[in-house]
């Protein structure tokens, strides 16, 4: 997944709602100065990738009235995937945009998040990306949108 996809997702999010908290956890972190109207937490500032899911949980607890979004690559998501238990047990409403590289051998993330009673869907085509992001942002409860492109 390229940095371009991450940037595209962020631009779409801001076009839909510019009052978001966005947590970035990917190997291709973008320049947050390009996105000045939203709050961005970059996991690299904490010295480790894979901190995105716990950071998103913390951001939602700190700002429960805001929409908190996590943009994360598959490898980083798997580093702290057990935190989905906290999301489920505490009813934490975060939106996870999972960038899954088609060439990588990863688990079926949608079945996995379903085991945690978290909604999940896959988007495979660019033309459906904005519609799916909008659906996720305004859905009730935690949601994982797996983006495979």
ROMIKE-822583 format. One line per field, with one value per residue: residue in three letters; chain; x, y, z of N, C-alpha, C, O in turn. Coordinates in nm, 3 decimals. Layout:
N
r <- c(ala/...)
c <- c(A/...)
n.X <- c(X/...)
n.Y <- c(Y/...)
n.Z <- c(Z/...)
ca.X <- c(X/...)
ca.Y <- c(Y/...)
ca.Z <- c(Z/...)
c.X <- c(X/...)
c.Y <- c(Y/...)
c.Z <- c(Z/...)
o.X <- c(X/...)
o.Y <- c(Y/...)
o.Z <- c(Z/...)
This chain:
149
r <- c(unk/unk/unk/unk/unk/unk/unk/unk/unk/unk/unk/unk/unk/unk/unk/unk/unk/unk/unk/unk/unk/unk/unk/unk/unk/unk/unk/unk/unk/unk/unk/unk/unk/unk/unk/unk/unk/unk/unk/unk/unk/unk/unk/unk/unk/unk/unk/unk/unk/unk/unk/unk/unk/unk/unk/unk/unk/unk/unk/unk/unk/unk/unk/unk/unk/unk/unk/unk/unk/unk/unk/unk/unk/unk/unk/unk/unk/unk/unk/unk/unk/unk/unk/unk/unk/unk/unk/unk/unk/unk/unk/unk/unk/unk/unk/unk/unk/unk/unk/unk/unk/unk/unk/unk/unk/unk/unk/unk/unk/unk/unk/unk/unk/unk/unk/unk/unk/unk/unk/unk/unk/unk/unk/unk/unk/unk/unk/unk/unk/unk/unk/unk/unk/unk/unk/unk/unk/unk/unk/unk/unk/unk/unk/unk/unk/unk/unk/unk/unk)
c <- c(A/A/A/A/A/A/A/A/A/A/A/A/A/A/A/A/A/A/A/A/A/A/A/A/A/A/A/A/A/A/A/A/A/A/A/A/A/A/A/A/A/A/A/A/A/A/A/A/A/A/A/A/A/A/A/A/A/A/A/A/A/A/A/A/A/A/A/A/A/A/A/A/A/A/A/A/A/A/A/A/A/A/A/A/A/A/A/A/A/A/A/A/A/A/A/A/A/A/A/A/A/A/A/A/A/A/A/A/A/A/A/A/A/A/A/A/A/A/A/A/A/A/A/A/A/A/A/A/A/A/A/A/A/A/A/A/A/A/A/A/A/A/A/A/A/A/A/A/A)
n.X <- c(0.087/0.063/0.194/0.038/-0.220/-0.284/-0.282/-0.489/-0.710/-0.715/-0.771/-1.024/-1.164/-1.147/-1.290/-1.542/-1.586/-1.445/-1.374/-1.222/-1.035/-0.742/-0.551/-0.241/-0.082/0.138/0.376/0.439/0.428/0.262/0.307/0.189/0.140/0.005/-0.255/-0.415/-0.661/-0.751/-0.700/-0.403/-0.244/0.065/0.209/0.482/0.608/0.613/0.801/0.760/0.610/0.282/0.159/-0.073/-0.348/-0.384/-0.334/-0.545/-0.760/-0.704/-0.725/-0.997/-1.109/-1.018/-1.143/-1.441/-1.658/-1.579/-1.513/-1.303/-1.043/-0.848/-0.579/-0.419/-0.165/-0.159/0.043/0.119/-0.126/-0.167/0.022/-0.083/-0.332/-0.479/-0.592/-0.841/-1.014/-1.042/-1.169/-1.412/-1.513/-1.535/-1.694/-1.594/-1.601/-1.444/-1.307/-1.163/-0.933/-0.805/-0.522/-0.453/-0.215/-0.243/-0.061/0.046/0.049/-0.197/-0.419/-0.778/-0.913/-1.170/-1.329/-1.194/-1.233/-1.505/-1.528/-1.480/-1.711/-1.723/-1.806/-1.727/-1.598/-1.494/-1.329/-1.264/-1.230/-1.138/-1.345/-1.547/-1.452/-1.486/-1.764/-1.776/-1.603/-1.747/-1.976/-1.863/-1.763/-1.996/-2.126/-2.267/-2.088/-1.780/-1.584/-1.435/-1.281/-1.153/-0.914/-0.830/-0.631)
n.Y <- c(-0.117/0.210/0.533/0.713/0.600/0.612/0.891/0.956/0.840/0.996/1.250/1.205/1.148/1.399/1.551/1.455/1.493/1.732/1.737/1.540/1.291/1.155/0.871/0.760/0.471/0.334/0.203/0.395/0.684/0.993/1.350/1.539/1.810/1.869/1.827/2.014/2.066/1.863/1.657/1.483/1.189/1.049/0.737/0.694/0.883/0.779/0.592/0.334/0.124/-0.011/0.080/0.204/0.108/0.091/0.367/0.488/0.394/0.522/0.789/0.805/0.765/0.996/1.191/1.152/1.248/1.288/1.169/0.904/0.785/0.521/0.468/0.205/-0.031/-0.379/-0.541/-0.382/-0.361/-0.623/-0.640/-0.543/-0.656/-0.786/-0.593/-0.546/-0.680/-0.509/-0.297/-0.424/-0.514/-0.275/-0.122/0.068/0.314/0.321/0.386/0.186/0.178/-0.041/-0.110/-0.340/-0.515/-0.669/-0.868/-0.982/-1.244/-1.268/-1.303/-1.370/-1.088/-0.982/-1.194/-1.231/-0.986/-1.003/-1.207/-1.067/-0.931/-0.699/-0.482/-0.534/-0.482/-0.531/-0.341/-0.331/-0.185/0.131/0.305/0.265/0.353/0.613/0.613/0.391/0.474/0.692/0.559/0.406/0.609/0.725/0.518/0.327/0.233/0.035/-0.020/-0.192/-0.126/-0.295/-0.234/-0.335/-0.293)
n.Z <- c(0.000/-0.086/0.011/-0.114/-0.114/0.159/0.193/0.016/0.146/0.379/0.271/0.160/0.398/0.530/0.350/0.389/0.665/0.860/1.123/1.272/1.456/1.360/1.362/1.267/1.157/0.993/0.759/0.581/0.652/0.622/0.565/0.821/0.808/0.579/0.636/0.801/0.922/1.077/1.365/1.419/1.515/1.520/1.518/1.497/1.650/1.896/1.880/1.786/1.546/1.519/1.736/1.688/1.723/2.014/2.058/1.922/2.073/2.315/2.227/2.166/2.418/2.541/2.392/2.366/2.219/1.962/1.626/1.591/1.399/1.273/1.065/0.934/0.853/0.759/0.890/1.111/1.239/1.321/1.521/1.759/1.779/1.970/2.124/2.025/2.184/2.404/2.276/2.209/2.465/2.605/2.448/2.266/2.028/1.753/1.430/1.197/0.941/0.746/0.576/0.351/0.189/-0.118/-0.203/0.023/0.268/0.468/0.755/0.744/0.796/0.832/0.923/1.159/1.303/1.327/1.511/1.738/1.764/1.612/1.353/1.008/0.680/0.337/0.089/-0.251/-0.480/-0.616/-0.694/-0.513/-0.275/-0.142/-0.082/0.092/0.298/0.398/0.489/0.697/0.871/0.972/1.095/1.365/1.651/1.673/1.378/1.107/0.810/0.558/0.324/0.019/-0.231)
ca.X <- c(0.000/0.150/0.161/-0.069/-0.349/-0.305/-0.318/-0.622/-0.808/-0.723/-0.839/-1.167/-1.219/-1.163/-1.396/-1.668/-1.598/-1.312/-1.357/-1.186/-0.903/-0.688/-0.430/-0.170/0.011/0.175/0.518/0.454/0.358/0.263/0.335/0.064/0.119/-0.088/-0.390/-0.416/-0.792/-0.786/-0.596/-0.335/-0.149/0.151/0.270/0.628/0.656/0.628/0.917/0.729/0.489/0.198/0.098/-0.191/-0.474/-0.393/-0.341/-0.682/-0.844/-0.679/-0.779/-1.143/-1.138/-0.989/-1.236/-1.550/-1.756/-1.520/-1.493/-1.161/-1.014/-0.713/-0.533/-0.315/-0.131/-0.187/0.147/0.111/-0.253/-0.149/0.111/-0.162/-0.469/-0.549/-0.663/-0.981/-1.089/-1.073/-1.271/-1.537/-1.561/-1.563/-1.783/-1.523/-1.643/-1.337/-1.318/-1.032/-0.915/-0.697/-0.459/-0.404/-0.147/-0.292/0.045/0.089/-0.029/-0.254/-0.542/-0.905/-0.937/-1.312/-1.372/-1.131/-1.302/-1.639/-1.516/-1.485/-1.840/-1.697/-1.845/-1.617/-1.624/-1.379/-1.347/-1.163/-1.219/-1.130/-1.471/-1.635/-1.380/-1.548/-1.893/-1.751/-1.548/-1.859/-2.058/-1.792/-1.754/-2.124/-2.187/-2.267/-1.995/-1.651/-1.598/-1.310/-1.291/-1.030/-0.894/-0.739/-0.616)
ca.Y <- c(0.000/0.326/0.653/0.778/0.548/0.670/1.031/0.959/0.811/1.113/1.357/1.168/1.166/1.541/1.600/1.412/1.553/1.786/1.740/1.403/1.258/1.049/0.807/0.695/0.365/0.263/0.215/0.508/0.795/1.116/1.475/1.588/1.952/1.878/1.803/2.098/2.084/1.750/1.623/1.362/1.128/0.960/0.641/0.697/0.970/0.696/0.506/0.200/0.101/-0.108/0.147/0.275/0.066/0.146/0.512/0.522/0.369/0.633/0.912/0.802/0.785/1.136/1.277/1.060/1.309/1.300/1.047/0.867/0.694/0.464/0.418/0.112/-0.140/-0.512/-0.587/-0.304/-0.398/-0.753/-0.625/-0.517/-0.695/-0.830/-0.478/-0.550/-0.724/-0.388/-0.227/-0.497/-0.516/-0.140/-0.054/0.185/0.342/0.371/0.347/0.136/0.166/-0.139/-0.117/-0.477/-0.535/-0.794/-0.967/-1.037/-1.356/-1.224/-1.374/-1.311/-0.989/-0.960/-1.302/-1.208/-0.878/-1.055/-1.285/-0.967/-0.861/-0.570/-0.483/-0.524/-0.501/-0.516/-0.265/-0.377/-0.096/0.274/0.376/0.248/0.392/0.726/0.568/0.304/0.554/0.768/0.462/0.372/0.725/0.754/0.397/0.314/0.133/0.013/-0.071/-0.211/-0.129/-0.348/-0.178/-0.421/-0.238)
ca.Z <- c(0.000/-0.098/0.087/-0.188/-0.066/0.291/0.172/-0.046/0.252/0.466/0.198/0.155/0.533/0.556/0.263/0.451/0.798/0.893/1.268/1.306/1.508/1.275/1.412/1.157/1.195/0.871/0.725/0.490/0.716/0.543/0.634/0.877/0.779/0.467/0.685/0.920/0.984/1.163/1.462/1.375/1.606/1.443/1.609/1.493/1.756/2.016/1.859/1.740/1.468/1.588/1.851/1.640/1.784/2.149/2.052/1.882/2.190/2.407/2.170/2.180/2.562/2.572/2.318/2.331/2.129/1.828/1.548/1.593/1.288/1.266/0.936/0.976/0.762/0.816/0.983/1.234/1.303/1.387/1.636/1.881/1.746/2.092/2.180/1.981/2.302/2.481/2.197/2.224/2.603/2.652/2.354/2.214/1.890/1.667/1.290/1.157/0.797/0.741/0.444/0.336/0.062/-0.178/-0.221/0.152/0.318/0.595/0.792/0.704/0.901/0.855/1.013/1.288/1.376/1.356/1.635/1.845/1.748/1.550/1.212/0.914/0.537/0.248/-0.034/-0.346/-0.595/-0.585/-0.717/-0.397/-0.154/-0.072/-0.030/0.206/0.408/0.455/0.564/0.821/0.960/1.037/1.151/1.511/1.704/1.608/1.242/1.033/0.664/0.501/0.190/-0.058/-0.367)
c.X <- c(0.090/0.104/0.047/-0.206/-0.382/-0.350/-0.457/-0.731/-0.825/-0.796/-0.988/-1.231/-1.245/-1.272/-1.533/-1.691/-1.459/-1.287/-1.330/-1.055/-0.856/-0.557/-0.368/-0.074/0.042/0.323/0.544/0.379/0.373/0.295/0.205/0.038/0.023/-0.233/-0.412/-0.552/-0.836/-0.670/-0.535/-0.236/-0.066/0.225/0.422/0.686/0.678/0.738/0.884/0.604/0.411/0.132/-0.034/-0.321/-0.484/-0.403/-0.481/-0.779/-0.828/-0.736/-0.931/-1.183/-1.117/-1.087/-1.356/-1.652/-1.705/-1.516/-1.343/-1.140/-0.869/-0.688/-0.410/-0.291/-0.145/-0.084/0.141/-0.017/-0.237/-0.062/0.034/-0.308/-0.548/-0.626/-0.807/-1.070/-1.129/-1.182/-1.407/-1.594/-1.601/-1.657/-1.722/-1.551/-1.529/-1.356/-1.178/-1.030/-0.787/-0.646/-0.392/-0.345/-0.191/-0.187/0.093/-0.005/-0.077/-0.379/-0.665/-0.946/-1.085/-1.368/-1.316/-1.203/-1.445/-1.637/-1.517/-1.615/-1.821/-1.734/-1.722/-1.662/-1.494/-1.418/-1.229/-1.139/-1.223/-1.265/-1.568/-1.573/-1.450/-1.681/-1.874/-1.692/-1.659/-1.948/-1.994/-1.792/-1.883/-2.197/-2.180/-2.169/-1.869/-1.673/-1.458/-1.342/-1.156/-1.022/-0.787/-0.734/-0.470)
c.Y <- c(0.122/0.439/0.727/0.730/0.606/0.815/1.044/0.935/0.932/1.229/1.330/1.190/1.313/1.603/1.567/1.484/1.603/1.796/1.599/1.399/1.140/1.000/0.733/0.591/0.285/0.285/0.335/0.628/0.923/1.237/1.533/1.736/1.972/1.871/1.881/2.108/1.963/1.725/1.490/1.317/1.031/0.867/0.646/0.788/0.894/0.592/0.366/0.200/-0.009/-0.047/0.213/0.237/0.113/0.299/0.558/0.501/0.484/0.764/0.917/0.822/0.931/1.231/1.193/1.117/1.323/1.164/1.022/0.759/0.648/0.420/0.333/0.008/-0.273/-0.557/-0.512/-0.337/-0.528/-0.743/-0.605/-0.557/-0.742/-0.717/-0.467/-0.601/-0.606/-0.309/-0.292/-0.484/-0.379/-0.063/0.072/0.199/0.406/0.314/0.310/0.115/0.085/-0.152/-0.253/-0.495/-0.669/-0.904/-1.030/-1.150/-1.322/-1.305/-1.305/-1.215/-0.970/-1.071/-1.281/-1.100/-0.919/-1.137/-1.193/-0.887/-0.717/-0.582/-0.468/-0.551/-0.481/-0.429/-0.299/-0.280/0.050/0.344/0.363/0.301/0.503/0.685/0.481/0.379/0.633/0.676/0.430/0.489/0.750/0.630/0.401/0.205/0.120/-0.052/-0.083/-0.216/-0.174/-0.301/-0.260/-0.371/-0.237)
c.Z <- c(0.000/-0.006/0.017/-0.142/0.071/0.277/0.112/0.058/0.341/0.399/0.189/0.291/0.561/0.471/0.323/0.583/0.839/1.044/1.320/1.383/1.426/1.336/1.295/1.212/1.070/0.846/0.636/0.546/0.635/0.630/0.690/0.850/0.661/0.515/0.814/0.988/1.065/1.259/1.421/1.482/1.523/1.539/1.607/1.600/1.886/1.996/1.810/1.654/1.539/1.710/1.814/1.709/1.929/2.151/2.014/1.997/2.290/2.357/2.186/2.326/2.601/2.506/2.272/2.233/1.986/1.759/1.543/1.488/1.299/1.123/0.965/0.868/0.836/0.920/1.116/1.311/1.380/1.512/1.767/1.863/1.868/2.158/2.127/2.094/2.389/2.409/2.217/2.365/2.654/2.560/2.294/2.065/1.812/1.527/1.242/1.006/0.776/0.597/0.431/0.196/0.003/-0.190/-0.090/0.194/0.458/0.628/0.734/0.814/0.931/0.944/1.153/1.367/1.410/1.485/1.758/1.843/1.699/1.402/1.123/0.772/0.460/0.130/-0.125/-0.461/-0.552/-0.596/-0.601/-0.267/-0.077/-0.008/0.095/0.325/0.476/0.539/0.699/0.919/1.036/1.088/1.304/1.551/1.623/1.471/1.181/0.886/0.612/0.356/0.120/-0.200/-0.405)
o.X <- c(0.184/-0.007/-0.032/-0.299/-0.496/-0.445/-0.534/-0.833/-0.938/-0.876/-1.070/-1.341/-1.352/-1.339/-1.628/-1.802/-1.366/-1.189/-1.406/-0.974/-0.923/-0.465/-0.434/0.006/-0.020/0.386/0.660/0.276/0.481/0.309/0.118/-0.075/-0.033/-0.323/-0.425/-0.559/-0.948/-0.557/-0.608/-0.157/-0.122/0.294/0.486/0.802/0.751/0.764/0.976/0.506/0.468/0.056/-0.100/-0.397/-0.587/-0.473/-0.531/-0.871/-0.927/-0.791/-0.986/-1.282/-1.190/-1.113/-1.371/-1.725/-1.779/-1.516/-1.265/-1.207/-0.779/-0.766/-0.309/-0.383/-0.143/-0.121/0.155/-0.016/-0.289/-0.071/0.081/-0.397/-0.671/-0.716/-0.886/-1.189/-1.241/-1.276/-1.507/-1.710/-1.691/-1.696/-1.792/-1.527/-1.518/-1.414/-1.086/-1.114/-0.676/-0.717/-0.288/-0.418/-0.177/-0.221/0.174/-0.123/-0.006/-0.438/-0.656/-1.006/-1.121/-1.448/-1.383/-1.232/-1.500/-1.735/-1.551/-1.627/-1.894/-1.699/-1.626/-1.751/-1.397/-1.529/-1.113/-1.039/-1.300/-1.295/-1.662/-1.636/-1.472/-1.707/-1.948/-1.726/-1.664/-1.990/-2.062/-1.819/-1.880/-2.315/-2.097/-2.166/-1.852/-1.767/-1.374/-1.421/-1.058/-1.113/-0.670/-0.822/-0.436)
o.Y <- c(0.132/0.440/0.794/0.810/0.644/0.857/1.131/1.004/0.969/1.298/1.420/1.244/1.349/1.697/1.644/1.531/1.523/1.858/1.546/1.491/1.036/1.078/0.652/0.619/0.182/0.373/0.374/0.669/0.956/1.226/1.571/1.782/2.080/1.905/1.823/2.154/1.961/1.767/1.395/1.396/0.940/0.912/0.605/0.772/0.938/0.512/0.286/0.267/-0.091/-0.114/0.271/0.325/0.170/0.356/0.657/0.581/0.536/0.842/1.022/0.890/0.984/1.340/1.167/1.041/1.366/1.059/1.107/0.656/0.727/0.344/0.384/-0.036/-0.278/-0.606/-0.573/-0.340/-0.542/-0.829/-0.645/-0.498/-0.737/-0.742/-0.387/-0.569/-0.605/-0.260/-0.223/-0.447/-0.367/0.049/0.171/0.107/0.528/0.206/0.392/0.045/0.137/-0.200/-0.279/-0.490/-0.772/-1.023/-1.123/-1.150/-1.344/-1.367/-1.195/-1.256/-0.943/-1.042/-1.309/-1.118/-0.873/-1.135/-1.237/-0.787/-0.627/-0.679/-0.399/-0.633/-0.424/-0.442/-0.297/-0.291/0.089/0.433/0.442/0.294/0.489/0.719/0.495/0.350/0.640/0.714/0.427/0.470/0.791/0.636/0.471/0.098/0.183/-0.128/0.004/-0.300/-0.101/-0.325/-0.255/-0.401/-0.194)
o.Z <- c(0.080/0.046/0.083/-0.132/0.096/0.342/0.150/0.057/0.376/0.463/0.209/0.299/0.610/0.513/0.308/0.611/0.851/1.086/1.400/1.376/1.422/1.358/1.230/1.301/1.044/0.904/0.616/0.491/0.586/0.752/0.612/0.867/0.646/0.439/0.922/1.102/1.117/1.234/1.391/1.532/1.461/1.630/1.704/1.638/1.974/2.087/1.793/1.685/1.611/1.780/1.900/1.749/1.965/2.235/2.068/2.017/2.342/2.436/2.217/2.354/2.685/2.558/2.152/2.171/1.898/1.823/1.499/1.487/1.329/1.067/1.015/0.800/0.959/1.026/1.222/1.434/1.491/1.600/1.873/1.924/1.868/2.238/2.177/2.099/2.442/2.472/2.240/2.383/2.737/2.591/2.274/1.987/1.806/1.509/1.245/0.950/0.787/0.509/0.491/0.097/0.068/-0.186/-0.093/0.161/0.556/0.540/0.680/0.914/1.046/1.034/1.253/1.486/1.510/1.561/1.868/1.913/1.740/1.336/1.158/0.748/0.511/0.077/-0.084/-0.532/-0.463/-0.516/-0.591/-0.161/0.043/0.107/0.193/0.439/0.599/0.649/0.801/1.037/1.152/1.120/1.362/1.491/1.519/1.451/1.199/0.842/0.620/0.277/0.156/-0.281/-0.516)
